[in-house]
Amino acid sequence: MSVRRQPSASDDFPWWLVAIIAIGLVLAVLIAMNGLYTQVFNTVIKGVGMTVFVTLVAFALASLWGLVIAVLGMADHILPRQIARFYIETVRGIPVLVVLFFIAFVGAPAVVGAINWMMTPLVQAGWMEAMLVRDFSLTWRAILALTICYAAFIAEIFRAGIEAVDQGQIEAAKALGLNRFQRFRLVIFPQAIRTIFPPLSNDFVSMVKDSSLVSVLGVMDITQLGKVYAAGSFRFFETYSIVAYIYLILTLGLSLVLRRVERSLRRSPRG
């Protein structure tokens, strides 16, 4: 009975990446030589800045909020644990698009109303004007919705990574007299990040794609500019081909960078 040979590095050469790059280069030449594709590309590419801004801000906020939820979920008292679990299970069960609409058209007016209620004495005294719902920009409503949704998933990633740290090292840190924050900063997190980073980077790439949902609120990202152009020109095939092409460039490039960072984390010595 023959033993199956483990694939070598040469066997696992990323031919898929070569194929994607070749297709990308062919499409780049087509865009450069075809006036229509060039026009579509020049229009849609203007939304990259908004897509990147929404993704970076929403993911940073979601990571911070997710870490807070994860810490609450591992608290010694039952109340914060139950609150964290309630948040995670509730938010994960609602589609991102539904949360987006809810925050934009229900949550934002409620927040504005609450702010105006708290500031009523100042408004009546003439020291400030009442806030209007339109003052709460649609871009930040979209960012808030993405933050709320992704924080629930990121919290579980943080929890799994933190719980994967060997309990003996935590006990050793306690014996050295480190307080809870020092144990987390110096012992737990540096080890947990090796477990956390791969799924966290996967969520980051997913958010780049899910940021396209903000187009339903009229935020001028890549997808929204593509929708506007296609609606005016009726060039749906050309427009959405370019939109897909730009998203593929963003996500593939980001995936390759994050994969390299992941490998460097694996090679780094353990603390």
Summary of the structure (lengths in Angstrom):
residues: 271
radius of gyration: 23.6
end to end distance: 43.3
largest distance: 89.7
contacts: 761
relative contact order: 0.13
helix: 82%
strand: 0%
